[in-house]
Every structure is written in C-alpha cells, then in structure tokens.
Amino acid sequence: SNLSFESQYMEDSGYDPSIPSGEMFYHTSIIRPDLGFGIMYQRGLTSRKINFKPFGGVAFSHINKPKETFFVDNNTLPVRQTYHFGAGIQLSEKTELKPVSVVMIQDHHHEIYAGAMMNYLLPNLNKLQFGFMTRNNDAVIAYAGYQISSLFIGTSYDLTTSSMKKATG
C-alpha cells in the first residue's frame, strides 16, 4: 500500500494514489534467513606495553545466498567476502597510530579502503580517535570517534573525488 508506480502518475496532475497500479502481488510478505560469519585476531589489544599490535580478520556475508526479490526466482544475493588488516603502533604512552586496510569482494565487484587512524588516550581512560581513509580512487573519508569504556561512538563523512561527485553533490 505504500508503493507508487509509473502508471499512477498523470502528466497534468502528478501522482494519484487512487489510480490502480496494474501490479499483481501474490506474495507480499516473506522471510529469508541471511547467514554470515566472521573472525578477527589482534595481538595485545588492551596492553600499552606492546608497541606493535597487528590485527586481521575475515568475514563472509550472505553465505546461504538468499533470494533478494519477490518476482525473479533465480535472483540470489552473492556471497560478500571482507578482509581487513592493519596494526596498532604505540607512538607514546597516550598515542597510537593505526594504519588499516579493508578489501570487500562481491560477485564481480570490489571495494578497497586504505588509511590510518590516530588514538589518543585521555586522562579518564577514554579515547579520542580520528583518521582519514581513501576508497578505490572514489572518495576520501574523514572519521572522528570517542570511546567510553568498551563503547565506541563515531562518525564519518565521504567526500566523493571521482566523476560520481556530479551525482552526489
């Protein structure tokens, strides 16, 4: 009931929801499980005595290749592979540099992120984090975050640098 279709738009008056859409929906509700799995390792996660803390992980999303449409029987969501790695490099008692990289592959598509973040330990043992990344010659990404105990709150902004910037504004 909340969908609109091209056949419901009139040239002179615009959208009219009382016009029948002409679409036939036989199944409008469906449940499809979507399974994923991931694992990560980091050496010396909480220790400030270890100066080099490499990490890496792998994740697989849509392992069961769920269908992604009501209409086409053989339209399935391909498995997405995600690989991430980097290292925490302790520069001082309160400062850690963290170069990172993420590679995502799904079907014939891939996305690569590379960059670095800086962690600064505050007197109350919380952390301030900021950094920059780049994505496949497409965007630069600014990030800032704050860690309270084991909760991280952060935000990022992608600034498109490719020809797509005309579409993203």
Residue, then its C-alpha position, 0 to 999 in steps of 0.5 A: s500500500n505504500l508503493s507508487f508506480e509509473s502508471q499512477y502518475m498523470e502528466d497534468s496532475g502528478y501522482d494519484p494514489s487512487i489510480p490502480s497500479g496494474e501490479m499483481f502481488y501474490h506474495t507480499s510478505i516473506i522471510r529469508p534467513d541471511l547467514g554470515f560469519g566472521i573472525m578477527y585476531q589482534r595481538g595485545l589489544t588492551s596492553r600499552k606495553i606492546n608497541f606493535k599490535p597487528f590485527g586481521g580478520v575475515a568475514f563472509s556475508h550472505i553465505n546461504k545466498p538468499k533470494e533478494t526479490f519477490f518476482v525473479d526466482n533465480n535472483t540470489l544475493p552473492v556471497r560478500q567476502t571482507y578482509h581487513f588488516g592493519a596494526g596498532i603502533q604505540l607512538s607514546e604512552k597516550t598515542e597510537l597510530k593505526p594504519v588499516s586496510v579493508v578489501m570487500i569482494q562481491d560477485h564481480h565487484h570490489e571495494i578497497y579502503a586504505g588509511a590510518m587512524m590516530n588514538y589518543l588516550l585521555p586522562n579518564l581512560n577514554k579515547l579520542q580517535f580520528g583518521f582519514m581513509t581513501r576508497n578505490n580512487d572514489a572518495v576520501i573519508a574523514y572519521a572522528g570517534y570517542q570511546i567510553s569504556s568498551l563503547f565506541i561512538g563515531t562518525s564519518y563523512d565521504l567526500t566523493t573525488s571521482s566523476m560520481k561527485k556530479a551525482t552526489g553533490 
